[in-house]
Amino acid sequence: MKKPLTFRPIILVLALLLCAGDADANEIELSYSRVPLNFELPDQHTIDMLEYRGGLSISAEDPQFGGLSSLLVSDDGKFMLAASDKGMWFSAGLDYDENGNLVGLSSAQLAPINGPNGEPLTGRYRDAEGLARAEDGAVFLAFEQHHWILRFALSGQLNAGHLTAAIPDLVTAPAELAEFNGNAAMEALVTLADGGLLILTEGLDNERANKPGWIVRDGATAARLEYHRAARFRPTGATRLADGDIIVLERRYTLIGGVAALLRRVTKESIQPGARLDGPELARIAPPLTVDNMEGIAARRNSAGRTLIYLLSDDNYSVLQRTLLLMFELRDSAR
């Protein structure tokens, strides 16, 4: 038998107001399992300039879960935020063991991404691909099939419920993106140390080594540059380190080369209009190492001053692929 409500009306109204920001968020139950860096060599914990600090294979019965193409992690490492190909926010708490290794997720939420009109995005308007966060906490979100960049004001934690209650502003995207087809446009988005946005694309020409990109700043015309990628790889994500350098995630998912991920470090000084961005590879992750269609990357510095890098895969809502969340530490000589 249900117990009768005993709250006074004014207390109930206040409670509803406090919860209003999460009204359209759906708490979901996740299933996850811990994965080694190398199933064939379970004791392997390093790859090039990275040390493996734990990883998860994640699934959920909710049909809206999946297709996660971008990633943010809070400065304290307690929360993650991702956006999906079908216009959904996904957020969760990150759980660690006593050694600081990633071991689990909690408090997972899904919520629709709203457009500037306050309504959930639909159709080709919802293919979210790049996430970035400004110093004031605002979240920028770039879209692939429709060349949009949205800015969501956010002063609290990375939470899907908070974001679905926000109505975003439209940020002017480079006019040249109109020339790009739906699946060749914005893939990586990252805020620069001076407050600008760096945009990287998959590009129009699969054979072209240098992929178009732009620096976008408020009130200024977008400045074009290029990003030099590895053969058969494409840039899919980027994140900024504490010193201002950028780490770019490149993804390979081809019949010839198979599946792999590559991380490249680009110095902050080199990110200038007209530049050809390049830099040393930090790691290549390919089978038998744990890898999938890696598209999201985030970085933070922990209380001990160590740089932690998180990678997220897009399963394309396919039973043949996985949603992986992997965490690495950038080794001393690469900092």
Secondary structure, DSSP 8 states (H G I E B T S, - for coil): --------HHHHHHHHHHHGGGTT-EE--EEEEE--SBSSSTT--EETTEEEEEEEEEEESSTT---B---EE-TTSSEEEEEBTTSEEEEEEEEE-TTS-EEEEEEEEEEE-B-TTSSB--GGGG-EEEEEE-TTS-EEEEESSS--EEEE---S-S-HHHHHT---EEE---GGGGGS-TTSSEEEEEE-TTS-EEEEE--S-TT-SEEEEEEE-TTS--EEEEEE--TT-EEEEEEE-TTS-EEEEEEEEETTTEEEEEEEEE-GGG--TT-EE---EEEEE-TTBS--SEEEEEEEE-TTS-EEEEEEE--TT-TTS-EEEEEEEE-GGG-
